Amino acid sequence: MVMQEFVHNFNGFFSFPSRCHVRILNDEDKPFVVICSQGINQGTSITNDAEKLRAQIEKKLLQEGFSLLYECKKYLKN
């Protein structure tokens, strides 16, 4: 089941406008998965900016009332 799917805009190296596609999957009997794909990006590689990107996506989701940390902990308890 896809929980969230969106395009995330971010400032890459030297504040170069960049973006990636994010898809969050959460099936009850499968691992919780967050996928960031590069296909639509013409800026900084998501591989080169992964740590900053993770924090930005987590902040965006928290503003929408969705906690990655909560979802991950819920999965680990099962």
C-alpha positions as CSV (number, residue, x, y, z in Angstrom):
1,M,0.0,0.0,0.0
2,V,1.4,3.4,-0.9
3,M,1.0,5.8,2.1
4,Q,2.6,8.9,0.6
5,E,3.8,9.8,-2.9
6,F,5.1,13.3,-3.8
7,V,7.8,15.3,-5.6
8,H,10.3,16.8,-3.1
9,N,12.1,20.0,-4.2
10,F,15.4,20.8,-2.4
11,N,18.4,23.0,-2.8
12,G,21.4,20.8,-3.9
13,F,25.0,21.7,-4.1
14,F,25.6,25.5,-4.3
15,S,21.8,26.0,-3.8
16,F,21.1,24.5,-7.2
17,P,17.4,23.7,-7.5
18,S,16.9,20.0,-7.4
19,R,14.0,17.5,-6.9
20,C,13.3,13.8,-6.4
21,H,10.3,11.5,-6.4
22,V,9.4,10.1,-2.9
23,R,7.2,7.1,-2.3
24,I,6.5,5.6,1.1
25,L,5.2,2.0,1.2
26,N,3.6,0.4,4.3
27,D,2.1,-3.0,3.9
28,E,1.2,-4.8,7.2
29,D,3.1,-7.9,6.3
30,K,6.1,-6.3,4.6
31,P,8.9,-4.0,5.7
32,F,8.3,-0.2,5.9
33,V,10.0,1.4,2.9
34,V,10.9,4.9,1.8
35,I,12.0,5.2,-1.8
36,C,13.6,8.3,-3.3
37,S,14.2,8.2,-7.0
38,Q,16.3,10.3,-9.2
39,G,14.4,10.1,-12.5
40,I,12.9,13.6,-12.6
41,N,15.9,15.4,-11.1
42,Q,18.1,17.7,-13.1
43,G,20.0,19.0,-10.1
44,T,22.2,17.5,-7.4
45,S,22.1,13.7,-7.1
46,I,20.1,12.4,-4.2
47,T,23.0,10.0,-3.4
48,N,25.3,13.0,-2.8
49,D,22.7,14.8,-0.6
50,A,21.0,11.8,1.1
51,E,21.5,12.9,4.8
52,K,20.1,16.4,4.2
53,L,17.3,15.0,2.0
54,R,16.2,12.6,4.7
55,A,15.9,15.3,7.3
56,Q,14.0,17.6,4.9
57,I,11.5,14.8,3.9
58,E,11.0,13.9,7.6
59,K,10.3,17.6,8.5
60,K,7.8,17.9,5.6
61,L,6.0,14.7,6.7
62,L,5.9,15.9,10.3
63,Q,4.2,19.1,9.2
64,E,1.6,16.9,7.6
65,G,1.1,14.9,10.8
66,F,3.1,11.8,9.6
67,S,6.1,10.6,11.6
68,L,8.6,8.4,9.9
69,L,10.2,7.6,13.3
70,Y,6.8,6.5,14.7
71,E,6.1,4.3,11.7
72,C,9.6,2.7,11.8
73,K,9.2,2.0,15.5
74,K,5.8,0.5,15.0
75,Y,7.2,-1.8,12.4
76,L,10.1,-2.9,14.6
77,K,7.8,-3.8,17.5
78,N,6.0,-6.4,15.2
